[in-house]
Amino acid sequence: MLKNYLKYIHQNLNFRVKRNKKVIDIGSGHSPLIRADILCDFLPLKTSQRPVAGIYTPPNRFVVGNIQELPFRTKAFDFAYSRAVLEHIADPVKACQEISRIAKGGMLILPSYLWEIMGGSEAHLWLIKRKKDKLIFQRKILKHVELSSNIPANIRNSKYYEKLFNAFYGQFYINFYWENHIKVEILDNAKNAYFFEEEEQKIVPEKFRNKFAAPKSISRKSKIFFYETLRKLLGGRNIDIFSVIACPSCKQNFSGIKNNILICGKCNIGFPIVENVPFLIEECVVKIS
C-alpha cells in the first residue's frame, strides 16, 4: 500500500504543466492529478465501477459532473486530464467531444487492448487501441470479458504479474496527448455488445449529498492539507469555481444562486450546492417554479 502511494506521489511530481495553465482532472476519484486546479467526478462513492472508497473532494475545487455532459464553459481550461474513465462510458465519442469542448488540449490515460485481454475488468465496455493520432474504441462482447477470467487468480494477484505490467507499461496503457480535438473511431457490434449493469449509480447522488453535509474527519482534513500544499508547489492555483462552471444542459452561464441552488434561467432548472460543491448532474436537477 505504502509503495503504491509513494509511486503515485512520484508520478505527480514528474507531471509537468506550466504554472499559468488552468488544469482539470475529469474522473478524479481517490487519487487525482495533484496539479489539477479543478476536479470533477460522477461516481463519488465506492461502487463496482470504483472498488475503492475515499474519493478526494477538496473544498471549492470539486464538482459533481457527468463526462458526457460536462458542466463547464467552452475552453474554460488549458489542459484536461482523465485517467481510466473512457473505458467505462457508454458513449466515448460524446465524452471526447465534451472534453475537447471545455479544454484546449490534454492527456487521456487508458487501458490498452492487451490490458483488457490479460487483466481485464467486467466493468469496462471497450477494447481500446491507438492509431497514430486517433483512438479506436471496439465494443466488448462477452467473449472478450471471459478471456481474462481464464487467467488463474494466483497468477493475477501475484507480485510477478504486477511487475509484468510495470515493465511493459507502454503496451498495457495508452498515454494519449491531444490538442484542439480528440479524434475517435468506434467499432461497435451492437448485436452482441456486452453491457455492464450498475444499480449503485441510481443512489449515489443522494448518498453523496448527505455525506457532504456531515462533519469532516481529521484524516480527510490532513489529506487536504498535504495535497493542497503539494499542488501549490507544483504550480496549481486557486480558481473561482463559479467562473468556469456552466449549465450541463445548455452550456450557458448560470444566471444566479438562490438558497444554495444554482439557477439556469434558460433551462428553468437548478442544481444544488452542498458545502461549496455544485452537483451538476441530471440526477440532482431541481425544477424552478
Secondary structure as GFF3:
##gff-version 3
##sequence-region A 1 289
A	DSSP	alpha_helix	2	14	.	.	.	ID=ss1
A	DSSP	beta_strand	23	26	.	.	.	ID=ss2
A	DSSP	beta_strand	38	41	.	.	.	ID=ss3
A	DSSP	beta_strand	62	65	.	.	.	ID=ss4
A	DSSP	beta_strand	79	83	.	.	.	ID=ss5
A	DSSP	three_ten_helix	86	88	.	.	.	ID=ss6
A	DSSP	alpha_helix	92	102	.	.	.	ID=ss7
A	DSSP	beta_strand	105	111	.	.	.	ID=ss8
A	DSSP	alpha_helix	113	118	.	.	.	ID=ss9
A	DSSP	beta_strand	126	131	.	.	.	ID=ss10
A	DSSP	beta_strand	134	139	.	.	.	ID=ss11
A	DSSP	alpha_helix	142	149	.	.	.	ID=ss12
A	DSSP	alpha_helix	153	156	.	.	.	ID=ss13
A	DSSP	alpha_helix	159	167	.	.	.	ID=ss14
A	DSSP	alpha_helix	169	172	.	.	.	ID=ss15
A	DSSP	beta_strand	173	179	.	.	.	ID=ss16
A	DSSP	beta_strand	183	187	.	.	.	ID=ss17
A	DSSP	three_ten_helix	190	192	.	.	.	ID=ss18
A	DSSP	three_ten_helix	199	202	.	.	.	ID=ss19
A	DSSP	alpha_helix	204	213	.	.	.	ID=ss20
A	DSSP	alpha_helix	218	233	.	.	.	ID=ss21
A	DSSP	three_ten_helix	241	243	.	.	.	ID=ss22
A	DSSP	beta_strand	256	258	.	.	.	ID=ss23
A	DSSP	beta_strand	261	264	.	.	.	ID=ss24
A	DSSP	beta_strand	269	274	.	.	.	ID=ss25
A	DSSP	beta_strand	277	280	.	.	.	ID=ss26
A	DSSP	three_ten_helix	282	284	.	.	.	ID=ss27
A	DSSP	beta_strand	286	287	.	.	.	ID=ss28
###
